[in-house]
Amino acid sequence: MTKAERLETERRLFDVYSGILVNNPEFRPGPAVMPEYDLVCPEYGTLREKYGLDKLAGKGSAFQRAKRLLHHLAPRLTHSPYFDNHVPCDALSLLEYSYERPNQGINCLNKSKILAECCLAVGIYARRVTIMPYSPYDNDNHVVTEIYDPELGKWIMLDPTTDGWFVDENGSPLSVLEIRERFARRKFTTFIASADRKGDLRRLWDRHMDLNSYICKNLFWLCIERYNCFGSKNEWLNFVPGGYDLKRNRITMMEYRLSVLPDQGMSPEEVQKYQQMFQNSLERIQAAPEEPCYDISALTAPPQTGA
């Protein structure tokens, strides 16, 4: 396939994904539960000292400082979609395992945790955001970081997997929810990498068409951590478009994973291992009550502090 053919394919995929978003613009109403942010804990001091975070972040706005942390960390963390999450989910443990260790890659879930905690450690409000696709037959989702910039009065998405963020036609950085809304309405929005020359945004739209399409695919429903602190309390707030059955989607996804396992080229032992794991997950989901969904205002509200 030529470069032009690949570009055309990505454009067509973007048409499909943005069409799904425009047909599902409103989120289901629910309780207005605000996430909490902890900027003070002993581990942050260790993190700042061990990795020189204050010097890396430098001075300037929250966005400027967070961008510097992003660009320092992203190339030093190898990506591995097969990482099994066996390392404790906190920046000190994850950096000890993966920082400048190319043979010990981690996934986007953990990269975003590192960036979020490094930002919190230097006084920047930050959180992980999981972005999810529409189709239960799509096993791929993504996790990014959002930081709050008081000067701009908004949240801004940073992606430590790709070392970049999204901007509008004026080069202004965007939040996850803004990206979703602009993609749905086909308003100019593009990914830019830290190392990109920012002068010609239209050229960057074409250059990063694959990432524009990929993120668009994964913006159907969203969730953020309720407690943004050192380590993870593993409590998430879901934001789901109206009429979308989240439990049914999860059940269908697990049933699909079970059905395709024999075709994944794994050994019989591996197939048996994952069959048991997916079957256990399926039974837990089937037995669990309907997951609560929350008011979308939590994604746009300024941060509230908490323990």
Phi and psi in degrees as a GROMACS rama.xvg file:
@    title "Ramachandran Plot"
@    xaxis  label "Phi"
@    yaxis  label "Psi"
@TYPE xy
-76.0702  166.908  THR-2
-59.4792  -42.1715  LYS-3
-64.2323  -38.6291  ALA-4
-67.8918  -40.0676  GLU-5
-62.7827  -42.4597  ARG-6
-61.8065  -43.3985  LEU-7
-64.6926  -38.2495  GLU-8
-62.4801  -45.3296  THR-9
-64.508  -36.5799  GLU-10
-64.0767  -39.8947  ARG-11
-67.4231  -39.3057  ARG-12
-63.73  -41.3114  LEU-13
-59.9067  -39.4197  PHE-14
-58.1007  -43.0769  ASP-15
-66.4119  -49.3434  VAL-16
-66.2731  -41.5659  TYR-17
-68.56  -30.744  SER-18
-64.7538  -37.6253  GLY-19
-62.6081  -41.677  ILE-20
-67.2964  -42.5175  LEU-21
-66.6337  -26.6474  VAL-22
-84.2222  -5.24761  ASN-23
-135.607  61.3491  ASN-24
-80.0223  -29.1121  PRO-25
-97.7089  140.684  GLU-26
-95.0623  149.472  PHE-27
-60.4721  135.408  ARG-28
-69.8798  155.645  PRO-29
-171.994  -174.956  GLY-30
-61.5081  144.599  PRO-31
-91.4359  80.5642  ALA-32
-97.7588  121.093  VAL-33
-91.5827  135.811  MET-34
-66.7964  156.354  PRO-35
-113.887  154.728  GLU-36
-134.843  130.145  TYR-37
-111.239  115.075  ASP-38
-100.26  -3.63682  LEU-39
-131.446  115.325  VAL-40
-162.21  155.735  CYS-41
-58.5291  -34.7912  PRO-42
-63.889  -29.8237  GLU-43
-63.6712  -37.8782  TYR-44
-61.9887  -43.0628  GLY-45
-61.6588  -42.7063  THR-46
-63.0845  -45.5076  LEU-47
-61.9301  -44.3772  ARG-48
-70.8199  -45.6873  GLU-49
-65.6458  -36.2362  LYS-50
-113.369  9.82902  TYR-51
58.3166  43.4289  GLY-52
-67.0747  -36.6124  LEU-53
-61.3826  -42.9939  ASP-54
-68.6934  -40.2707  LYS-55
-64.0569  -42.6011  LEU-56
-70.1363  -37.1237  ALA-57
68.1182  -155.995  GLY-58
-109.143  169.013  LYS-59
120.894  -163.911  GLY-60
-72.4384  167.038  SER-61
-58.3358  -40.4874  ALA-62
-64.9202  -44.6901  PHE-63
-62.0528  -43.1075  GLN-64
-67.9985  -42.4018  ARG-65
-65.4718  -36.5871  ALA-66
-60.5842  -38.9058  LYS-67
-66.1886  -41.4771  ARG-68
-63.4074  -43.5657  LEU-69
-54.5104  -51.8462  LEU-70
-70.1495  -25.8798  HIS-71
-74.8295  -45.1261  HIS-72
-76.7244  -42.5726  LEU-73
-53.3742  -49.6819  ALA-74
-72.8896  -10.7327  PRO-75
-98.7766  3.11989  ARG-76
-121.175  108.122  LEU-77
-71.0074  139.604  THR-78
-90.5678  132.647  HIS-79
-139.638  111.613  SER-80
-69.0838  -11.689  PRO-81
-96.2135  3.34237  TYR-82
-59.0401  133.878  PHE-83
-96.7997  11.8693  ASP-84
61.6795  32.2429  ASN-85
-81.2283  -13.8686  HIS-86
-84.9496  138.803  VAL-87
-52.2855  140.452  PRO-88
-84.8674  72.875  CYS-89
-147.036  155.876  ASP-90
-63.5028  -37.4883  ALA-91
-63.3373  -47.352  LEU-92
-67.2387  -43.1749  SER-93
-68.7694  -39.1922  LEU-94
-68.5806  -38.8421  LEU-95
-57.9807  -36.6734  GLU-96
-79.4393  -38.9142  TYR-97
-117.785  -19.469  SER-98
-64.9789  117.869  TYR-99
54.8331  36.4809  GLU-100
-125.009  83.2086  ARG-101
-60.4409  -21.087  PRO-102
-87.9628  0.266822  ASN-103
-126.911  73.0203  GLN-104
-77.1162  160.229  GLY-105
-132.012  168.019  ILE-106
-95.1693  178.503  ASN-107
-64.6199  -31.9111  CYS-108
-56.8238  -41.7899  LEU-109
-86.5262  -32.6146  ASN-110
-60.8426  -42.7518  LYS-111
-66.6626  -31.997  SER-112
-66.7401  -41.7814  LYS-113
-59.743  -50.4423  ILE-114
-63.5886  -42.568  LEU-115
-60.4709  -45.786  ALA-116
-70.4157  -35.2783  GLU-117
-64.5198  -37.8878  CYS-118
-66.9313  -46.2855  CYS-119
-58.0778  -37.3792  LEU-120
-64.6674  -26.7256  ALA-121
-104.906  16.6544  VAL-122
88.2254  17.5976  GLY-123
-104.534  123.996  ILE-124
-63.8347  131.281  TYR-125
-151.336  155.909  ALA-126
-154.847  155.925  ARG-127
-84.5101  142.268  ARG-128
-128.881  121.359  VAL-129
-91.7501  128.42  THR-130
-114.461  131.91  ILE-131
-124.768  146.973  MET-132
-81.4388  167.131  PRO-133
-73.3389  -44.0985  TYR-134
-80.9535  131.277  SER-135
-71.267  -10.6058  PRO-136
-91.2439  3.13741  TYR-137
-101.343  106.427  ASP-138
-81.4676  1.52512  ASN-139
-108.176  127.502  ASP-140
-130.685  -172.752  ASN-141
-144.687  157.144  HIS-142
-131.832  131.752  VAL-143
-127.533  -179.627  VAL-144
-117.84  140.794  THR-145
-117.059  140.099  GLU-146
-120.519  153.715  ILE-147
-103.458  126.543  TYR-148
-107.664  109.488  ASP-149
-63.0332  -30.8252  PRO-150
-66.4879  -39.578  GLU-151
-86.3022  -16.0029  LEU-152
65.4458  40.4179  GLY-153
-160.799  164.657  LYS-154
-85.5242  149.102  TRP-155
-134.028  131.837  ILE-156
-85.5711  132.562  MET-157
-125.246  139.859  LEU-158
-115.354  103.32  ASP-159
-72.4593  -10.0079  PRO-160
-77.9895  -36.9321  THR-161
-110.136  -1.71985  THR-162
58.1132  53.2505  ASP-163
-163.824  -171.069  GLY-164
-154.054  -178.244  TRP-165
-116.388  146.244  PHE-166
-133.839  161.628  VAL-167
-91.4374  -169.126  ASP-168
-65.6494  -17.2084  GLU-169
-97.9923  2.52981  ASN-170
83.012  9.51082  GLY-171
-77.8695  134.164  SER-172
-71.1611  152.342  PRO-173
-123.713  152.916  LEU-174
-83.6355  169.457  SER-175
-58.4073  -45.984  VAL-176
-66.6404  -37.4863  LEU-177
-64.2071  -41.0621  GLU-178
-61.0085  -45.388  ILE-179
-58.4659  -48.7666  ARG-180
-64.9049  -40.3304  GLU-181
-71.4683  -39.7424  ARG-182
-60.4307  -44.0281  PHE-183
-61.0369  -38.4199  ALA-184
-92.3706  3.91428  ARG-185
59.1934  38.9684  ARG-186
-92.1412  141.168  LYS-187
-54.8576  124.979  PHE-188
-152.119  132.911  THR-189
-145.558  150.876  THR-190
-72.3383  141.65  PHE-191
-133.185  139.766  ILE-192
-89.1632  155.321  ALA-193
-53.6902  -37.4799  SER-194
-86.328  -3.81978  ALA-195
-68.198  147.436  ASP-196
-79.6443  125.294  ARG-197
-90.0303  6.04152  LYS-198
-68.5087  -37.98  GLY-199
-117.301  90.2683  ASP-200
-68.7117  -31.9242  LEU-201
-63.5358  -38.5228  ARG-202
-65.4612  -38.7428  ARG-203
-67.3564  -31.6565  LEU-204
-57.2641  -46.2836  TRP-205
-68.8446  -43.6137  ASP-206
-60.1611  -39.1396  ARG-207
-106.227  27.9699  HIS-208
-58.419  -34.1622  MET-209
-63.9351  -41.4857  ASP-210
-73.5039  -37.1042  LEU-211
-58.4635  -45.203  ASN-212
-67.2723  -41.7164  SER-213
-63.4368  -46.3034  TYR-214
-67.4031  -39.7341  ILE-215
-57.5131  -42.0223  CYS-216
-58.1444  -37.3881  LYS-217
-96.5702  18.7964  ASN-218
-107.728  21.8347  LEU-219
-71.4649  -55.8377  PHE-220
-129.284  158.38  TRP-221
-134.092  155.891  LEU-222
-150.957  149.789  CYS-223
-129.524  160.666  ILE-224
-74.3227  137.744  GLU-225
-71.5158  -39.0263  ARG-226
-113.879  115.195  TYR-227
-107.368  100.015  ASN-228
-153.216  -175.183  CYS-229
-70.8819  127.677  PHE-230
80.1663  -176.868  GLY-231
-128.514  132.343  SER-232
-91.3436  -1.00631  LYS-233
55.5956  43.9476  ASN-234
-126.142  121.094  GLU-235
-118.714  149.124  TRP-236
-104.586  121.585  LEU-237
-93.9368  141.913  ASN-238
-129.856  111.631  PHE-239
-125.994  134.976  VAL-240
-58.2253  149.073  PRO-241
-59.1497  137.929  GLY-242
86.2241  -3.9734  GLY-243
-93.1513  123.651  TYR-244
-90.7213  100.973  ASP-245
-66.9121  -41.3889  LEU-246
-65.3436  -45.5525  LYS-247
-60.7236  -38.8561  ARG-248
-61.4864  -44.1251  ASN-249
-66.1271  -40.5455  ARG-250
-63.0218  -46.6432  ILE-251
-61.3773  -39.8824  THR-252
-62.022  -44.0591  MET-253
-67.9861  -39.5964  MET-254
-62.6318  -39.0475  GLU-255
-66.22  -44.6783  TYR-256
-59.1276  -39.82  ARG-257
-64.5283  -39.0057  LEU-258
-70.1455  -29.348  SER-259
-97.2344  -4.90312  VAL-260
-54.025  -45.1219  LEU-261
-62.0388  -16.9752  PRO-262
-98.0528  10.006  ASP-263
-91.4541  3.20277  GLN-264
74.7544  21.3561  GLY-265
-92.3882  163.623  MET-266
-70.2873  159.554  SER-267
-55.6014  -36.3448  PRO-268
-65.8448  -41.2637  GLU-269
-67.1988  -41.5816  GLU-270
-59.1257  -44.779  VAL-271
-62.6897  -41.4037  GLN-272
-60.3388  -49.4897  LYS-273
-73.237  -31.0271  TYR-274
-59.9996  -44.692  GLN-275
-65.6882  -41.7111  GLN-276
-63.4714  -46.9752  MET-277
-68.376  -36.2717  PHE-278
-64.7821  -41.0057  GLN-279
-62.623  -42.4468  ASN-280
-63.5817  -42.4209  SER-281
-60.9921  -43.8335  LEU-282
-66.6672  -36.5788  GLU-283
-64.9082  -42.8879  ARG-284
-65.13  -43.1128  ILE-285
-62.6132  -36.4064  GLN-286
-83.0058  -18.8464  ALA-287
-77.4192  152.253  ALA-288
-69.1748  167.556  PRO-289
-57.5635  134.2  GLU-290
-70.3835  137.727  GLU-291
-71.5301  148.143  PRO-292
-120.664  150.334  CYS-293
-120.517  164.149  TYR-294
-69.0312  137.057  ASP-295
-66.0309  -13.0055  ILE-296
-60.2951  -22.9123  SER-297
-62.6822  -24.3301  ALA-298
-80.8431  -20.3255  LEU-299
-109.091  -17.5234  THR-300
-66.8284  143.622  ALA-301
-57.565  154.984  PRO-302
-68.536  146.497  PRO-303
-111.234  138.524  GLN-304
-81.4527  157.497  THR-305
-170.62  167.159  GLY-306
